[in-house]
Amino acid sequence: MDSSLFRDNMRGGIRVKRKTAKELLAESFRELAQDREIDRITVQDIAKNCGYSIATFYRQFRDKYDLIAWDYARDVQKLLDQEDGTPKDWRQSLSEAANYYDEQREYLANLLTNTNGYDSFIRYMTEIHFNALMNRIRAASDPDGPDRKTEMLVRLYGFGTVMLTCEWILGKYPVSRETLTEVYAASLPEPLHIYFQ
């Protein structure tokens, strides 16, 4: 980028958002995952692919699975929240989630089948979904969180939608994105409707 352009933009109040080391490492990993099984990608490969040292990688992440979880959690948050951090319309979030899973199908299938077993990434997904849904409930009600019954319903909904999504990604349910969105919406437990509108 022309440095004079950057200076002019800075004077005009326009800030150029630069990618963080975490974001660049995640992009590097995704790029490598297009051509390789996840289990065959090393931390050294990820760091080298984006011009970083292994030490830089370990300052950002514990291991490649920590990177995968961070990257996925960031994607889920983008599906749930608008740029200003306020929650999106629930139906819009569900539709965008189905689109995301379809567009990222090859990458996610690689994660599901090549990360030390099928259950490994599912555990990450389930916890990430649970935390994202609980954060939405906390934002809509009491910051201390809901009662145990509501928490259990969120856990059940999160686990069920994750399992269904994984099976859909792997081709067990060859239905459209729209059908997947309908199933997500219809399976939300009634007591949770007040939080997800």
Z-matrix of the N, CA and C atoms (Angstrom, degrees):
N
C 1 1.456
C 2 1.520 1 108.85
N 3 1.307 2 118.21 1 136.66
C 4 1.456 3 124.43 2 178.15
C 5 1.531 4 108.43 3 -63.25
N 6 1.359 5 116.65 4 122.34
C 7 1.472 6 119.63 5 -176.32
C 8 1.521 7 112.09 6 -65.15
N 9 1.354 8 117.37 7 -30.21
C 10 1.470 9 118.45 8 178.12
C 11 1.530 10 110.54 9 -66.50
N 12 1.320 11 116.84 10 -35.05
C 13 1.460 12 120.81 11 177.06
C 14 1.530 13 109.64 12 -63.63
N 15 1.333 14 115.75 13 -42.51
C 16 1.461 15 119.16 14 179.17
C 17 1.534 16 110.33 15 -62.62
N 18 1.350 17 117.46 16 -43.93
C 19 1.470 18 120.02 17 179.28
C 20 1.528 19 110.68 18 -62.21
N 21 1.340 20 117.00 19 -43.23
C 22 1.464 21 120.25 20 178.80
C 23 1.522 22 110.68 21 -62.32
N 24 1.318 23 116.81 22 -41.05
C 25 1.465 24 120.03 23 178.73
C 26 1.514 25 110.76 24 -65.46
N 27 1.311 26 117.50 25 -36.05
C 28 1.460 27 120.55 26 -179.93
C 29 1.529 28 110.03 27 -67.37
N 30 1.332 29 117.56 28 -40.49
C 31 1.462 30 119.86 29 178.21
C 32 1.515 31 110.93 30 -65.24
N 33 1.316 32 116.38 31 -33.80
C 34 1.458 33 121.04 32 -178.86
C 35 1.515 34 112.68 33 -81.40
N 36 1.307 35 117.69 34 1.07
C 37 1.454 36 120.35 35 178.07
C 38 1.517 37 114.05 36 87.66
N 39 1.300 38 118.25 37 4.22
C 40 1.467 39 120.82 38 179.27
C 41 1.519 40 107.88 39 -92.07
N 42 1.290 41 115.66 40 124.90
C 43 1.470 42 120.53 41 178.23
C 44 1.511 43 109.28 42 -102.57
N 45 1.303 44 115.80 43 136.06
C 46 1.450 45 122.03 44 176.96
C 47 1.517 46 107.02 45 -90.96
N 48 1.318 47 116.56 46 121.37
C 49 1.469 48 119.86 47 178.81
C 50 1.515 49 109.15 48 -82.67
N 51 1.280 50 114.54 49 120.38
C 52 1.458 51 119.84 50 177.87
C 53 1.514 52 108.53 51 -96.20
N 54 1.307 53 115.74 52 150.25
C 55 1.457 54 120.29 53 177.74
C 56 1.520 55 109.91 54 -76.91
N 57 1.312 56 114.51 55 144.34
C 58 1.461 57 120.68 56 177.92
C 59 1.523 58 109.30 57 -81.62
N 60 1.315 59 115.54 58 166.97
C 61 1.462 60 120.57 59 176.22
C 62 1.526 61 109.80 60 -59.01
N 63 1.333 62 116.64 61 -40.11
C 64 1.465 63 119.72 62 178.59
C 65 1.526 64 111.08 63 -60.00
N 66 1.331 65 116.26 64 -45.83
C 67 1.464 66 120.11 65 -179.28
C 68 1.523 67 111.33 66 -63.35
N 69 1.326 68 117.18 67 -41.60
C 70 1.467 69 120.40 68 179.85
C 71 1.526 70 111.52 69 -67.24
N 72 1.316 71 116.88 70 -39.31
C 73 1.466 72 120.13 71 176.91
C 74 1.535 73 110.75 72 -64.78
N 75 1.335 74 116.50 73 -40.19
C 76 1.472 75 119.81 74 178.15
C 77 1.527 76 110.53 75 -64.92
N 78 1.324 77 117.53 76 -41.60
C 79 1.467 78 120.39 77 176.73
C 80 1.522 79 110.99 78 -61.85
N 81 1.312 80 116.15 79 -41.66
C 82 1.458 81 121.21 80 178.03
C 83 1.525 82 110.66 81 -59.74
N 84 1.326 83 115.65 82 -46.22
C 85 1.463 84 120.26 83 178.91
C 86 1.528 85 111.28 84 -60.25
N 87 1.326 86 116.86 85 -47.45
C 88 1.468 87 120.48 86 -179.63
C 89 1.525 88 111.36 87 -61.49
N 90 1.320 89 115.99 88 -38.97
C 91 1.465 90 120.13 89 178.41
C 92 1.529 91 110.09 90 -61.71
N 93 1.322 92 116.77 91 -45.77
C 94 1.466 93 121.04 92 178.95
C 95 1.530 94 111.40 93 -64.85
N 96 1.328 95 116.28 94 -35.88
C 97 1.465 96 121.23 95 -177.77
C 98 1.526 97 112.67 96 -68.84
N 99 1.319 98 117.83 97 -14.73
C 100 1.463 99 120.18 98 177.23
C 101 1.523 100 111.48 99 -67.93
N 102 1.344 101 115.84 100 -27.87
C 103 1.465 102 119.96 101 -174.87
C 104 1.520 103 114.73 102 -117.00
N 105 1.340 104 116.97 103 -6.79
C 106 1.465 105 119.66 104 -175.93
C 107 1.509 106 111.63 105 -135.21
N 108 1.320 107 114.99 106 155.79
C 109 1.457 108 119.72 107 171.36
C 110 1.528 109 107.96 108 -69.17
N 111 1.314 110 115.91 109 143.80
C 112 1.470 111 121.80 110 -176.92
C 113 1.529 112 111.68 111 -55.28
N 114 1.337 113 117.28 112 -43.55
C 115 1.466 114 120.57 113 -177.71
C 116 1.518 115 113.05 114 -62.99
N 117 1.316 116 117.48 115 -18.62
C 118 1.472 117 121.37 116 -179.09
C 119 1.532 118 113.16 117 -93.70
N 120 1.310 119 116.99 118 -2.15
C 121 1.469 120 121.16 119 178.42
C 122 1.523 121 108.52 120 -92.60
N 123 1.321 122 116.18 121 127.14
C 124 1.471 123 120.65 122 -179.70
C 125 1.526 124 110.35 123 -102.00
N 126 1.315 125 114.92 124 163.99
C 127 1.458 126 120.95 125 175.03
C 128 1.529 127 108.98 126 -59.67
N 129 1.322 128 116.87 127 -40.14
C 130 1.464 129 121.12 128 178.37
C 131 1.530 130 110.35 129 -60.02
N 132 1.334 131 117.69 130 -42.68
C 133 1.466 132 121.43 131 178.33
C 134 1.531 133 110.95 132 -60.02
N 135 1.325 134 115.59 133 -45.70
C 136 1.477 135 121.15 134 -177.60
C 137 1.526 136 110.28 135 -62.04
N 138 1.335 137 116.13 136 -48.84
C 139 1.464 138 120.76 137 -178.35
C 140 1.527 139 110.96 138 -64.72
N 141 1.304 140 117.26 139 -46.48
C 142 1.467 141 121.34 140 -178.21
C 143 1.527 142 111.38 141 -62.72
N 144 1.322 143 117.27 142 -38.72
C 145 1.465 144 122.12 143 -177.06
C 146 1.534 145 112.34 144 -61.53
N 147 1.332 146 117.44 145 -27.57
C 148 1.472 147 119.20 146 179.96
C 149 1.527 148 112.51 147 -113.18
N 150 1.332 149 116.24 148 11.53
C 151 1.459 150 119.68 149 174.40
C 152 1.515 151 115.31 150 80.61
N 153 1.321 152 117.64 151 18.07
C 154 1.463 153 121.45 152 178.57
C 155 1.523 154 110.17 153 -103.80
N 156 1.316 155 114.57 154 162.61
C 157 1.461 156 120.09 155 174.89
C 158 1.530 157 108.90 156 -86.32
N 159 1.301 158 115.51 157 163.51
C 160 1.463 159 120.68 158 175.76
C 161 1.529 160 109.90 159 -62.67
N 162 1.337 161 116.31 160 -36.09
C 163 1.473 162 120.33 161 178.33
C 164 1.527 163 110.83 162 -60.27
N 165 1.336 164 116.66 163 -39.76
C 166 1.471 165 119.89 164 177.50
C 167 1.513 166 110.15 165 -62.81
N 168 1.326 167 116.47 166 -42.03
C 169 1.466 168 119.49 167 177.80
C 170 1.529 169 109.78 168 -56.90
N 171 1.320 170 116.72 169 -49.73
C 172 1.468 171 120.48 170 -175.61
C 173 1.527 172 113.46 171 -71.62
N 174 1.303 173 118.13 172 -16.00
C 175 1.472 174 119.63 173 171.58
C 176 1.526 175 110.41 174 -74.72
N 177 1.319 176 117.16 175 -22.04
C 178 1.460 177 122.33 176 -177.68
C 179 1.533 178 112.78 177 -98.50
N 180 1.334 179 116.69 178 -39.03
C 181 1.469 180 121.84 179 -172.95
C 182 1.526 181 110.81 180 -137.21
N 183 1.339 182 115.71 181 152.40
C 184 1.474 183 120.73 182 175.80
C 185 1.527 184 110.97 183 -71.58
N 186 1.333 185 115.79 184 -40.45
C 187 1.456 186 122.09 185 -179.31
C 188 1.525 187 107.82 186 -163.98
N 189 1.324 188 117.50 187 -177.02
C 190 1.466 189 118.79 188 -176.79
C 191 1.531 190 111.42 189 -67.93
N 192 1.313 191 117.98 190 -25.52
C 193 1.462 192 120.26 191 179.14
C 194 1.534 193 110.75 192 -72.79
N 195 1.309 194 116.69 193 -32.13
C 196 1.459 195 121.35 194 173.47
C 197 1.532 196 109.38 195 -65.01
N 198 1.333 197 116.88 196 -41.13
C 199 1.462 198 121.64 197 175.79
C 200 1.529 199 110.39 198 -60.84
N 201 1.330 200 116.85 199 -46.53
C 202 1.470 201 121.33 200 -179.75
C 203 1.525 202 110.37 201 -59.01
N 204 1.325 203 116.57 202 -46.25
C 205 1.468 204 120.82 203 -179.12
C 206 1.527 205 110.73 204 -64.31
N 207 1.332 206 117.55 205 -43.59
C 208 1.467 207 121.30 206 179.67
C 209 1.525 208 110.33 207 -61.47
N 210 1.316 209 116.41 208 -45.87
C 211 1.465 210 121.46 209 -178.00
C 212 1.526 211 111.13 210 -64.66
N 213 1.320 212 116.65 211 -43.01
C 214 1.458 213 120.10 212 179.62
C 215 1.537 214 110.98 213 -67.22
N 216 1.322 215 116.92 214 -42.52
C 217 1.470 216 120.43 215 179.13
C 218 1.525 217 110.46 216 -60.80
N 219 1.313 218 116.92 217 -38.37
C 220 1.472 219 121.46 218 178.19
C 221 1.533 220 110.17 219 -64.01
N 222 1.325 221 116.60 220 -41.93
C 223 1.470 222 120.35 221 178.05
C 224 1.523 223 111.22 222 -64.17
N 225 1.333 224 117.26 223 -43.01
C 226 1.468 225 121.12 224 179.82
C 227 1.525 226 109.94 225 -62.21
N 228 1.329 227 116.95 226 -42.56
C 229 1.465 228 119.74 227 -179.74
C 230 1.527 229 111.03 228 -62.11
N 231 1.335 230 117.04 229 -38.18
C 232 1.468 231 120.92 230 177.20
C 233 1.533 232 111.27 231 -64.10
N 234 1.320 233 116.86 232 -31.94
C 235 1.463 234 120.59 233 178.50
C 236 1.524 235 111.60 234 -70.99
N 237 1.324 236 116.92 235 -30.60
C 238 1.460 237 121.26 236 -175.54
C 239 1.523 238 114.38 237 -92.16
N 240 1.323 239 116.43 238 -30.41
C 241 1.466 240 119.77 239 -172.98
C 242 1.521 241 112.23 240 -117.20
N 243 1.333 242 114.23 241 150.99
C 244 1.452 243 120.64 242 172.16
C 245 1.526 244 108.01 243 -78.21
N 246 1.322 245 116.72 244 172.24
C 247 1.466 246 120.32 245 -177.76
C 248 1.520 247 113.13 246 -59.26
N 249 1.342 248 117.40 247 -30.06
C 250 1.467 249 120.26 248 -179.43
C 251 1.531 250 112.42 249 -83.95
N 252 1.342 251 116.80 250 2.98
C 253 1.457 252 120.79 251 177.60
C 254 1.515 253 114.95 252 91.26
N 255 1.325 254 118.07 253 -6.89
C 256 1.466 255 119.84 254 177.68
C 257 1.528 256 109.23 255 -79.94
N 258 1.330 257 116.49 256 149.72
C 259 1.468 258 119.37 257 -178.26
C 260 1.531 259 112.77 258 -64.73
N 261 1.313 260 114.64 259 142.06
C 262 1.465 261 120.50 260 173.34
C 263 1.525 262 108.09 261 -77.68
N 264 1.310 263 115.55 262 162.79
C 265 1.448 264 121.49 263 170.17
C 266 1.529 265 107.55 264 -55.05
N 267 1.332 266 117.35 265 135.45
C 268 1.466 267 121.40 266 -173.68
C 269 1.525 268 111.72 267 -60.09
N 270 1.308 269 116.78 268 -43.64
C 271 1.467 270 120.53 269 -179.83
C 272 1.535 271 110.43 270 -62.69
N 273 1.316 272 116.42 271 -39.00
C 274 1.472 273 120.96 272 177.11
C 275 1.530 274 109.79 273 -63.12
N 276 1.318 275 117.01 274 -43.20
C 277 1.467 276 121.06 275 178.57
C 278 1.523 277 111.15 276 -60.56
N 279 1.325 278 116.55 277 -43.27
C 280 1.464 279 120.15 278 -179.91
C 281 1.524 280 111.46 279 -64.34
N 282 1.316 281 116.36 280 -42.52
C 283 1.459 282 121.14 281 178.93
C 284 1.526 283 110.85 282 -64.31
N 285 1.323 284 116.46 283 -44.51
C 286 1.461 285 120.28 284 178.35
C 287 1.527 286 111.18 285 -65.04
N 288 1.324 287 117.07 286 -34.01
C 289 1.464 288 120.21 287 177.13
C 290 1.529 289 110.49 288 -64.35
N 291 1.315 290 117.40 289 -46.14
C 292 1.463 291 120.51 290 178.44
C 293 1.525 292 110.81 291 -61.02
N 294 1.327 293 116.99 292 -41.16
C 295 1.469 294 120.70 293 177.27
C 296 1.527 295 111.04 294 -63.22
N 297 1.330 296 116.00 295 -44.15
C 298 1.463 297 121.30 296 179.26
C 299 1.531 298 110.45 297 -59.46
N 300 1.332 299 116.75 298 -48.69
C 301 1.461 300 119.73 299 -178.09
C 302 1.523 301 111.39 300 -63.19
N 303 1.306 302 116.68 301 -35.33
C 304 1.464 303 119.80 302 178.04
C 305 1.533 304 110.67 303 -70.11
N 306 1.325 305 116.74 304 -46.62
C 307 1.466 306 120.75 305 -179.06
C 308 1.529 307 111.96 306 -65.91
N 309 1.320 308 117.05 307 -31.74
C 310 1.469 309 121.71 308 -178.35
C 311 1.535 310 112.20 309 -100.48
N 312 1.303 311 116.88 310 16.82
C 313 1.469 312 121.57 311 -173.04
C 314 1.535 313 113.35 312 -53.25
N 315 1.322 314 117.86 313 -48.92
C 316 1.473 315 120.05 314 -177.60
C 317 1.525 316 111.35 315 -63.00
N 318 1.316 317 116.02 316 -45.84
C 319 1.464 318 120.60 317 179.71
C 320 1.533 319 110.21 318 -62.34
N 321 1.326 320 117.15 319 -47.83
C 322 1.465 321 120.55 320 -178.51
C 323 1.525 322 111.91 321 -66.54
N 324 1.329 323 117.40 322 -36.19
C 325 1.465 324 120.24 323 176.01
C 326 1.524 325 109.88 324 -63.28
N 327 1.323 326 116.55 325 -38.91
C 328 1.461 327 120.91 326 175.95
C 329 1.529 328 110.00 327 -61.34
N 330 1.325 329 116.92 328 -43.45
C 331 1.470 330 120.46 329 177.95
C 332 1.530 331 110.97 330 -63.00
N 333 1.313 332 116.40 331 -42.61
C 334 1.466 333 120.08 332 -176.53
C 335 1.527 334 112.51 333 -68.86
N 336 1.300 335 116.96 334 -34.88
C 337 1.467 336 119.46 335 -174.11
C 338 1.523 337 113.73 336 -100.12
N 339 1.320 338 117.78 337 -11.87
C 340 1.462 339 119.61 338 -174.72
C 341 1.522 340 113.85 339 -132.07
N 342 1.305 341 118.08 340 35.70
C 343 1.466 342 121.19 341 174.35
C 344 1.522 343 109.27 342 -125.61
N 345 1.304 344 115.41 343 70.47
C 346 1.469 345 121.80 344 178.77
C 347 1.518 346 112.02 345 49.77
N 348 1.299 347 115.98 346 44.60
C 349 1.453 348 120.65 347 176.46
C 350 1.509 349 112.71 348 104.24
N 351 1.291 350 114.07 349 152.00
C 352 1.465 351 124.10 350 -177.38
C 353 1.522 352 112.07 351 -56.86
N 354 1.329 353 116.55 352 -39.27
C 355 1.458 354 120.39 353 -174.84
C 356 1.531 355 114.23 354 -72.21
N 357 1.316 356 117.52 355 -22.91
C 358 1.461 357 120.91 356 -175.46
C 359 1.523 358 112.27 357 -58.53
N 360 1.316 359 118.29 358 -55.66
C 361 1.458 360 120.83 359 -178.70
C 362 1.524 361 111.08 360 -71.64
N 363 1.318 362 117.64 361 -31.44
C 364 1.467 363 120.58 362 178.16
C 365 1.530 364 110.32 363 -61.33
N 366 1.328 365 116.98 364 -40.12
C 367 1.475 366 119.77 365 177.40
C 368 1.524 367 110.61 366 -61.23
N 369 1.331 368 116.77 367 -43.78
C 370 1.465 369 120.36 368 176.34
C 371 1.526 370 110.05 369 -60.05
N 372 1.316 371 116.45 370 -50.46
C 373 1.468 372 121.18 371 -177.77
C 374 1.520 373 111.28 372 -57.09
N 375 1.323 374 116.28 373 -46.72
C 376 1.458 375 121.27 374 -176.73
C 377 1.523 376 111.22 375 -61.19
N 378 1.316 377 116.79 376 -45.21
C 379 1.467 378 120.01 377 -179.10
C 380 1.527 379 111.09 378 -68.09
N 381 1.313 380 116.66 379 -39.44
C 382 1.470 381 120.85 380 178.79
C 383 1.520 382 110.05 381 -63.51
N 384 1.327 383 117.19 382 -44.68
C 385 1.467 384 120.69 383 178.79
C 386 1.519 385 110.90 384 -63.73
N 387 1.322 386 117.00 385 -45.31
C 388 1.460 387 121.26 386 179.47
C 389 1.529 388 110.47 387 -57.02
N 390 1.337 389 116.62 388 -49.65
C 391 1.464 390 120.33 389 -178.52
C 392 1.524 391 111.81 390 -63.50
N 393 1.322 392 117.44 391 -40.47
C 394 1.469 393 120.56 392 179.68
C 395 1.529 394 110.79 393 -64.80
N 396 1.333 395 117.28 394 -42.02
C 397 1.468 396 120.85 395 178.82
C 398 1.527 397 111.23 396 -67.51
N 399 1.323 398 116.91 397 -40.77
C 400 1.471 399 120.17 398 178.27
C 401 1.531 400 110.75 399 -64.64
N 402 1.321 401 117.12 400 -38.88
C 403 1.472 402 119.94 401 177.19
C 404 1.518 403 111.03 402 -62.19
N 405 1.316 404 116.53 403 -37.95
C 406 1.471 405 120.01 404 178.61
C 407 1.532 406 110.27 405 -65.73
N 408 1.322 407 116.86 406 -40.60
C 409 1.468 408 120.72 407 178.15
C 410 1.531 409 110.22 408 -65.54
N 411 1.337 410 116.94 409 -43.81
C 412 1.475 411 120.15 410 178.94
C 413 1.527 412 110.90 411 -60.39
N 414 1.327 413 116.34 412 -39.80
C 415 1.466 414 120.50 413 -179.93
C 416 1.526 415 111.22 414 -67.50
N 417 1.331 416 116.73 415 -30.78
C 418 1.469 417 120.89 416 -177.31
C 419 1.518 418 113.02 417 -88.51
N 420 1.327 419 117.61 418 -13.14
C 421 1.463 420 119.13 419 -176.56
C 422 1.518 421 110.12 420 -141.62
N 423 1.278 422 116.31 421 -127.53
C 424 1.456 423 123.99 422 -177.43
C 425 1.531 424 110.10 423 -78.37
N 426 1.334 425 119.03 424 123.99
C 427 1.465 426 121.09 425 179.29
C 428 1.533 427 113.58 426 -59.62
N 429 1.351 428 116.88 427 -21.37
C 430 1.462 429 120.00 428 177.67
C 431 1.518 430 111.60 429 -74.68
N 432 1.309 431 116.70 430 -12.87
C 433 1.454 432 120.77 431 176.62
C 434 1.511 433 113.06 432 101.75
N 435 1.304 434 115.37 433 169.76
C 436 1.458 435 121.28 434 -177.89
C 437 1.529 436 112.26 435 -79.64
N 438 1.315 437 115.04 436 174.66
C 439 1.465 438 119.99 437 177.03
C 440 1.535 439 109.56 438 -71.92
N 441 1.312 440 116.36 439 172.06
C 442 1.476 441 122.07 440 -176.33
C 443 1.530 442 112.82 441 -60.97
N 444 1.322 443 116.81 442 -39.16
C 445 1.464 444 119.59 443 -179.17
C 446 1.528 445 110.77 444 -63.15
N 447 1.322 446 116.66 445 -43.88
C 448 1.463 447 120.45 446 178.52
C 449 1.520 448 110.15 447 -64.36
N 450 1.306 449 116.05 448 -42.16
C 451 1.464 450 120.73 449 177.77
C 452 1.531 451 111.08 450 -59.32
N 453 1.324 452 116.41 451 -41.10
C 454 1.471 453 120.39 452 178.55
C 455 1.532 454 111.40 453 -66.48
N 456 1.329 455 116.80 454 -37.89
C 457 1.465 456 119.76 455 176.95
C 458 1.531 457 111.05 456 -64.91
N 459 1.327 458 116.25 457 -38.65
C 460 1.471 459 120.11 458 177.04
C 461 1.520 460 109.63 459 -64.12
N 462 1.328 461 117.22 460 -43.20
C 463 1.474 462 121.43 461 178.89
C 464 1.529 463 109.99 462 -60.61
N 465 1.323 464 116.97 463 -45.60
C 466 1.466 465 121.14 464 -179.72
C 467 1.529 466 111.44 465 -63.66
N 468 1.326 467 117.16 466 -45.30
C 469 1.464 468 121.32 467 179.49
C 470 1.532 469 110.40 468 -63.71
N 471 1.326 470 116.00 469 -45.22
C 472 1.467 471 119.42 470 179.03
C 473 1.512 472 112.33 471 -61.28
N 474 1.325 473 116.44 472 -45.73
C 475 1.466 474 120.16 473 -179.47
C 476 1.528 475 110.52 474 -64.01
N 477 1.318 476 116.49 475 -45.50
C 478 1.470 477 120.00 476 -178.95
C 479 1.514 478 112.88 477 -63.12
N 480 1.328 479 117.39 478 -43.42
C 481 1.466 480 119.28 479 -179.11
C 482 1.526 481 111.07 480 -70.47
N 483 1.320 482 117.56 481 -34.70
C 484 1.464 483 119.91 482 176.67
C 485 1.524 484 110.27 483 -64.51
N 486 1.331 485 117.43 484 -47.33
C 487 1.465 486 120.01 485 -179.57
C 488 1.525 487 111.32 486 -61.22
N 489 1.319 488 116.33 487 -44.42
C 490 1.464 489 120.34 488 178.62
C 491 1.529 490 110.74 489 -62.92
N 492 1.314 491 117.16 490 -43.63
C 493 1.460 492 121.58 491 179.51
C 494 1.519 493 110.90 492 -60.46
N 495 1.325 494 116.83 493 -44.26
C 496 1.468 495 120.50 494 179.62
C 497 1.527 496 110.99 495 -61.72
N 498 1.317 497 116.35 496 -43.56
C 499 1.460 498 119.74 497 178.69
C 500 1.526 499 110.69 498 -65.94
N 501 1.327 500 117.76 499 -36.38
C 502 1.465 501 121.77 500 177.54
C 503 1.528 502 110.35 501 -66.04
N 504 1.333 503 116.68 502 -44.46
C 505 1.465 504 121.56 503 178.35
C 506 1.523 505 110.75 504 -58.38
N 507 1.320 506 116.08 505 -40.89
C 508 1.469 507 120.96 506 -177.54
C 509 1.530 508 113.27 507 -84.12
N 510 1.333 509 117.38 508 4.11
C 511 1.456 510 120.90 509 172.10
C 512 1.514 511 117.25 510 91.55
N 513 1.320 512 118.48 511 7.76
C 514 1.470 513 119.80 512 -179.76
C 515 1.525 514 111.35 513 -69.08
N 516 1.322 515 117.71 514 -31.85
C 517 1.459 516 122.38 515 179.45
C 518 1.537 517 108.73 516 -121.32
N 519 1.317 518 117.43 517 91.63
C 520 1.469 519 120.03 518 -178.94
C 521 1.531 520 111.58 519 -79.03
N 522 1.324 521 115.35 520 74.26
C 523 1.466 522 121.43 521 179.12
C 524 1.525 523 108.42 522 -121.17
N 525 1.306 524 116.22 523 166.22
C 526 1.464 525 121.74 524 -178.26
C 527 1.526 526 111.90 525 -72.99
N 528 1.322 527 114.51 526 165.87
C 529 1.466 528 121.34 527 174.01
C 530 1.526 529 110.03 528 -58.60
N 531 1.315 530 115.48 529 -40.15
C 532 1.466 531 120.75 530 -178.42
C 533 1.526 532 111.05 531 -62.39
N 534 1.322 533 116.15 532 -40.99
C 535 1.466 534 120.06 533 178.08
C 536 1.526 535 110.12 534 -65.59
N 537 1.327 536 116.51 535 -41.80
C 538 1.462 537 120.07 536 178.05
C 539 1.534 538 110.29 537 -60.69
N 540 1.327 539 116.38 538 -42.57
C 541 1.465 540 120.88 539 177.82
C 542 1.524 541 110.62 540 -60.28
N 543 1.327 542 117.15 541 -43.79
C 544 1.469 543 121.51 542 178.78
C 545 1.526 544 111.40 543 -60.42
N 546 1.325 545 116.30 544 -41.26
C 547 1.466 546 120.16 545 179.96
C 548 1.528 547 110.26 546 -67.43
N 549 1.335 548 117.40 547 -42.47
C 550 1.464 549 120.13 548 176.28
C 551 1.536 550 110.05 549 -55.94
N 552 1.317 551 116.24 550 -47.48
C 553 1.473 552 121.10 551 -176.72
C 554 1.522 553 111.15 552 -66.31
N 555 1.316 554 117.31 553 -44.20
C 556 1.468 555 121.53 554 -176.09
C 557 1.524 556 112.82 555 -69.86
N 558 1.326 557 117.00 556 -24.51
C 559 1.474 558 119.14 557 -175.84
C 560 1.526 559 113.78 558 -89.80
N 561 1.328 560 117.66 559 -4.31
C 562 1.466 561 119.38 560 178.12
C 563 1.532 562 109.35 561 -65.09
N 564 1.334 563 117.45 562 122.81
C 565 1.467 564 119.36 563 179.86
C 566 1.531 565 111.95 564 -58.60
N 567 1.309 566 115.83 565 139.55
C 568 1.468 567 122.69 566 -176.54
C 569 1.530 568 113.47 567 -49.88
N 570 1.343 569 120.32 568 -45.89
C 571 1.469 570 119.22 569 -178.56
C 572 1.535 571 114.04 570 -62.51
N 573 1.343 572 117.87 571 -15.74
C 574 1.464 573 121.03 572 -179.68
C 575 1.527 574 112.80 573 -91.08
N 576 1.323 575 117.47 574 -9.43
C 577 1.465 576 121.11 575 -177.35
C 578 1.538 577 112.38 576 -57.23
N 579 1.319 578 117.68 577 -33.23
C 580 1.464 579 119.62 578 -178.00
C 581 1.529 580 112.26 579 -65.13
N 582 1.341 581 117.20 580 -23.90
C 583 1.455 582 120.92 581 -178.95
C 584 1.537 583 113.33 582 -92.87
N 585 1.330 584 115.75 583 -21.88
C 586 1.465 585 120.54 584 -172.89
C 587 1.523 586 110.01 585 -123.08
N 588 1.324 587 115.28 586 85.86
C 589 1.458 588 120.48 587 -179.09
C 590 1.498 589 111.31 588 -120.73
